[in-house]
Amino acid sequence: MARNWRGRPQAYRAVSFHDSMALVKKLTCPLLFMTTPEDFFYPSFADVCALRPDGKVAIVGGENLPTLSDPRGVAAGIAKFLKGL
C-alpha cells in the first residue's frame, strides 16, 4: 500500500468510470466472474453476472486481493472453470 499510494486510487477510478457493463455484453468468449464478499465492488457483482447468465461464477475467500489471501480458492475456481471449457 505504501509503495502504491498513487497507483491504487488511479486503478479504482479507472474501473469505476469505465463502462464495464457495455464491455461484458460485447464479449463472446467464455467468462469467469470471480469475487469475494469483502471486495469493494461486490455490491455490483450480481448486476455484472446478470448481463451474461452463461458466465461461470466463483465466490472465493479473502479480501480485495484474494490471490494473496485465498490462493487455493482462486486456483480451484479457475481450475473448475477451465475444466468446463
Contacts in CASP RR format, 6 or more apart in sequence:
PFRMAT RR
TARGET T0000
AUTHOR 0000-0000-0000
METHOD contacts of the structure
MODEL  1
MARNWRGRPQAYRAVSFHDSMALVKKLTCPLLFMTTPEDFFYPSFADVCA
LRPDGKVAIVGGENLPTLSDPRGVAAGIAKFLKGL
1 8 0 8 1.000
12 40 0 8 1.000
15 41 0 8 1.000
20 48 0 8 1.000
21 47 0 8 1.000
21 48 0 8 1.000
21 51 0 8 1.000
24 31 0 8 1.000
24 48 0 8 1.000
24 51 0 8 1.000
24 52 0 8 1.000
25 51 0 8 1.000
25 52 0 8 1.000
27 52 0 8 1.000
30 54 0 8 1.000
30 55 0 8 1.000
30 56 0 8 1.000
30 81 0 8 1.000
30 85 0 8 1.000
31 52 0 8 1.000
31 54 0 8 1.000
31 55 0 8 1.000
31 56 0 8 1.000
32 55 0 8 1.000
32 56 0 8 1.000
32 57 0 8 1.000
32 58 0 8 1.000
32 77 0 8 1.000
32 78 0 8 1.000
32 81 0 8 1.000
33 45 0 8 1.000
33 48 0 8 1.000
33 49 0 8 1.000
33 52 0 8 1.000
33 55 0 8 1.000
33 56 0 8 1.000
33 57 0 8 1.000
33 58 0 8 1.000
34 57 0 8 1.000
34 58 0 8 1.000
34 59 0 8 1.000
34 60 0 8 1.000
34 66 0 8 1.000
34 74 0 8 1.000
34 77 0 8 1.000
34 78 0 8 1.000
35 41 0 8 1.000
35 42 0 8 1.000
35 45 0 8 1.000
35 58 0 8 1.000
35 59 0 8 1.000
35 60 0 8 1.000
36 42 0 8 1.000
36 59 0 8 1.000
36 60 0 8 1.000
36 61 0 8 1.000
36 62 0 8 1.000
36 63 0 8 1.000
36 64 0 8 1.000
36 66 0 8 1.000
36 70 0 8 1.000
37 59 0 8 1.000
37 61 0 8 1.000
38 61 0 8 1.000
38 62 0 8 1.000
38 63 0 8 1.000
38 64 0 8 1.000
39 45 0 8 1.000
39 63 0 8 1.000
39 64 0 8 1.000
39 66 0 8 1.000
40 64 0 8 1.000
49 55 0 8 1.000
49 57 0 8 1.000
56 80 0 8 1.000
56 81 0 8 1.000
56 84 0 8 1.000
58 73 0 8 1.000
58 74 0 8 1.000
58 76 0 8 1.000
58 77 0 8 1.000
58 78 0 8 1.000
58 80 0 8 1.000
58 81 0 8 1.000
60 66 0 8 1.000
60 70 0 8 1.000
60 73 0 8 1.000
60 74 0 8 1.000
60 77 0 8 1.000
61 69 0 8 1.000
61 70 0 8 1.000
61 73 0 8 1.000
62 69 0 8 1.000
62 70 0 8 1.000
63 69 0 8 1.000
66 73 0 8 1.000
66 74 0 8 1.000
67 74 0 8 1.000
END
